[in-house]
């Protein structure tokens, strides 16, 4: 089994494992009001609170709203 496939099998059933392999990677977080944050995942906790760096915030029409050096979601 390839390394990618093994990693996929793990994260498929465990959201925290998905977050773990996404550390230091570009991620997109969409909140229930359709506000979107794009940034680099710096860290998270067991409750899935996320810390992103170099973040851009977008509205529901994908218009940029703000830039942040870091943010806690």
C-alpha positions in Angstrom: 0.0 0.0 0.0 1.4 3.4 -0.9 2.2 5.9 1.8 -0.5 8.3 0.5 -3.1 5.6 0.6 -2.2 4.6 4.1 -2.4 8.2 5.2 -5.7 8.6 3.5 -7.2 5.5 5.2 -6.2 7.0 8.6 -7.6 10.5 8.1 -10.8 9.1 6.5 -12.0 8.0 9.9 -10.3 10.5 12.2 -10.8 14.3 11.8 -7.9 15.0 14.2 -5.6 12.9 12.1 -6.6 15.0 9.0 -5.7 18.1 10.9 -2.5 16.6 12.1 -1.3 15.9 8.5 -2.4 19.4 7.5 -0.1 21.2 9.9 2.0 23.8 8.0 -0.2 23.4 4.9 -2.6 25.8 3.2 -6.2 25.1 4.4 -9.6 26.6 3.7 -12.1 26.9 6.6 -15.7 27.7 5.8 -18.0 28.7 8.7 -21.8 28.4 8.8 -22.3 32.0 7.7 -20.3 31.2 4.6 -17.4 33.3 5.8 -14.2 31.6 4.5 -10.7 31.7 5.9 -7.7 30.7 3.9 -4.4 30.3 5.6 -1.6 28.0 6.9 -2.7 25.7 9.7 -0.3 26.3 12.6 -2.1 24.2 15.3 -5.3 22.8 16.7 -6.6 21.3 19.9 -8.8 18.2 20.6 -12.0 20.4 20.3 -10.9 21.3 16.8 -10.1 25.0 17.6 -7.7 26.0 14.8 -4.9 28.5 14.7 -4.1 29.8 11.2 -1.3 32.1 10.1 -1.1 34.4 7.0 -4.9 34.4 6.8 -7.2 36.0 4.3 -10.9 36.3 5.1 -13.6 36.2 2.4 -17.3 36.8 2.3 -20.0 34.5 0.8 -19.2 35.9 -2.7 -15.4 35.3 -2.2 -14.7 39.0 -1.9 -11.7 39.6 0.3 -12.7 41.2 3.7 -9.5 41.2 5.7 -6.0 39.9 6.2 -4.6 38.6 9.5 -1.2 37.5 10.6 -2.8 34.8 12.8 -6.3 33.9 13.9 -8.0 31.5 16.3 -11.1 29.8 14.9 
